[in-house]
Amino acid sequence: MSAVVTLTTDFGTADGYVGAMKGVIAFIAPDAVIHDLTHDIPPQGVREAAFALYSATPFWPEGTVHCVVVDPGVGTERRPIAVRTREGRLFVGPDSGLFTLFCPPFVDDEPEVVELAERRWWRVEKPSATFHGRDVFAPVAAHLARAVDTGDFDLSDFGPSIDDMVCFDMPAPTEEGDAYRGEVVHVDHFGNVVTNLPERWVRHAGGEVVVEAGGKTMPVVGTYGDVGVGELCALVGSSGWLEVSEREGSAAERLGLAAGIPVVLRKRAGVRR
């Protein structure tokens, strides 16, 4: 089976940056199959990239190498790293918080992490100060994919182990009486608003529950089809977290919701739409 590499960046596709990375990978690992996970991450959008990885990478085969370049600190002292999770997911990218959601408390086990200090795996000894995607991460991903493909794989070959990988702060929801208080952590392309309220809290609340956000109260439903077009609702999304949505519209725009804005889940007490 050929090695598989995915690319996730904030480069877009109008320029040649993604093409340059693919060329580097193809040169080192010509049999590798390269897939685009997404290149539409907002510029420097570390959290958006983290959610994209969390949503997509669990469905790729074990041993896939996910090369991620969303790198506000490119050219600085921030570390280039490689990560292997207990499930066998492999990531290569900057130590900027991109892999936060693959660390406790979001998973049970700490991943294996190494600093990519072995420059023999880089494309050049002195990489560009603005394009580590081409000169560091793409070549390392290619070499790693080759190692996985041949079975000659040891992450320590790429550098020393570290135990202080950067993770961004993910706010923890709280329980207060009959209410669960959380906040917005992500807004997707459709304007659906992802919260930090997990599915288990919806089940734990039991009975009929509602969500309060942006000055509105809406029912928690099983699917978008449970409400009419243009109506607000909340439901557990594919991420396993509660989301605020507008059927065939943008809840984020309608309610003015963005990261950090409070969201409350409580027992039903009347619904205003």
N, C-alpha and C positions, 0 to 999 in steps of 0.2 A: 504494500500500500504506500503510495507516495505521501511525502510529508505535506502538511497543510499549514499555511500561514495566513492569518487574517491581519488586515490593516485598519486601524482606527486613528483618525487624525482630525484636526481642526483646519486642515489646509484647503478644503473645498476641492473642486476638480477643474477650475478654470486655468490654473497654472500647471507647471510641469513637476511639482514637488512629489506628488504621489507616484508619477511615472518614474522619477529618479529612484525612489525607494524600491519600486518593483524591479527596475533594472539591476540594482545591486543584489537583490535577493536571487533573481534569475541567474546572475553570473556565478554566484557562490553555490546555489542549490538549484540547478537547472531542471531537476525533476519535481521540485516543489510546486504544489498547486496554491496559487495566491488568490485570496478572496478579499473583497472590500466589505468590512463590517459597516463602517460609516465614515464619511469625510465631512459631514455637516455639523460637527460639534461647534458651538460658538467659539470664537477666538479666546484662547486661554480658559475654556470652560471645563475645568478639572472635574467639578461635580457632575456636570452633564455627561462627560465621558464615563465617569464611574457608574452612573446609572445605565448608560448604554451597554457597558460591559456586563453589569449585573443582570440585565434583561436578556442579553443575547448569548453570552459565552457558555452558559450551562448546557446549551443544546448542540454544541459542537463536539466532535469525537475527542476522546481522551488522547492527549499527545499533540493536539493542535497548538501551535505557537501563535499567541495573540500579540502583535506588535502595536504598541499604542504610543502615539506622539501628540500629546497635548502638553506643551512644555513652556510655561511662563518663565522658567528659570534657565532656559537654554543659554549656554555659554558661561554660567556661573558655577559655583562650587556644589550645586545640587548633584546628587549621585545618580548615575545610571544604574538600574537594577534589573534583575530577573527574579520572577516569583513562580513558585510551584505550589499549588494547593493540594490538599489531601485527595481531592477527586482527580488529580492529574492535570488540571488546567495549568498552562504555562503562559506567562506574561513577560514581556520585555518593554521597558519604558522608563521615563524619568521618575525619580522618587518625589512625587509632587502630591500624593494623596489619591492617585488614580485607582489604587487597588484597595481602598478603604473597605469596601463592602465585601471583600473576601477575607476579612479579619474579624476576630471576635469584637463585639457581641453578635455580629451578623451571621457568623458561622461558629462552629464549636471549636475548631482547631486553628492554631496559628499556622500560616503558610511558611514554607521554606523560602528565604530571601537571600540573595547574594548581590554584592556590589560588583558591577561589571568593570573590574579593575584590570583584567587581563587584556591589554591593548592589542595583542596578537589577533584577537577576534574582531577588532574594529577595521573599518575600511582603510583608514590612514592613522598614523601615529598621532598626528595633530589635527583633529577634526575641525571643521568649520565652526566658528563661534555662533552661527545662526542656524545650522542645519545638522543637528545630531541625529535626526531621523534618517538621513542618508548615510552619515559617516559612522554612527555608533549603533543605533537600534536596528536598522534594517540588516546590516551584516551579522550582528549577533543573533538576530532572529533566524537568519538563514543557516548559520552554523549550528544553532540549537536544533533547528528542524532536521538538518542532516544527521545530527547525533541521535535524535529520537528515531529517525527512519532506520538507522543502522543498528539500533539497540545499544550503541556505545555511548551511554548517556549518564553524565554526572554533572549536576549543576555547579558543583564546586570547581569544575574546570574553568568556569568563567569568572571566578573571583571569590573573595572571602565572604563567609556568612555574616549577616548583620541581623540584629534583633530590635532595631529602632526605626523601622520603616515609617515614613511620614503618613499619617492618617488625618483627614479633616474631622472636625467635631461634628458628630451627628446628634442632634438634640434628642433626648429621651422623652417619650410621652409620660404623663403622670396620671394617676387615678385619684379623683377627688369626689368622694361620695358616690353618686350615681352617674358621674360624668368622667370621661377620659379626655384629657387635654393634650393636644399635640400641635403640630404646625406643618405648614407646607415645606416640602423639601425639594420638589422638582415639578416643573411644568413641561409636558411633552409637546410634540409637534401639533397635536390636535387641540391643545388648550386644556387637556385633562390635567388636573392638579393632584399630584401624588403627595400623600401625607406620610408622617412617621407612625401612624396608627396601624398596627399589624392586624391581620385577619383574626388572630386568636382573640383579640380584644372585642371584636364585633361579635364573635360567638359567645364570649364570656358575658357580654352585656345582656344577651338573651332577649326574647320578645321583640317588640317593635322598637326600633331605634332610629334616631335622626341625627343629622350632622348640621352644625352651625358654623358658617364660614362667610366672611364678607358681608355680614349683616343679614344673611338669609338663612332659613332653615329648610332642609330638604330631606326626603326619605332615603333610607338605605335600601337599595333594591338588588336584585340578582343579575339584571341585565339592562342595557340601555332601552330595550323594547318594553320595559315595564313602565316607562313614562312616555308622554307625548313629545313630539318634536318641539324643541325650544324649551323644554322643562328641565329644571335642575334636579340632580340626584347625586347620590354617593353609592359607590359599589367597590367591592374588592377587585382590584385589577390583576393583571397577569403577573405583576411583581410580588403579589401577596400582601400588599399594603392598600389601605383604604384610599380611594380617589374621589375627588369632587369633579363632576362632569355636567355638561349641558348636552342633551341629545342633539346631535347634528349642529353643534355650536361650540364656542370656546368659553368654558367656565372661568378660565383665568381672566379673559378680557371682560366678561360680563360682571364679575365680582371684584375685579382689581386684585387678584390674588397673585402672590409671588413668594419666593422662599422666605421663611421666617414669620409669615402671617399666621396667627392662631387659628386652630380648627378644633371644634369640640364635638365629641360623640356622646350622646346621652339617650336615656329612655325617651320614647316619643311623648311630646307634650304639645302637639299641635304643629301643623306644617304650613308655612307660608311660601308660596312659589312666585 
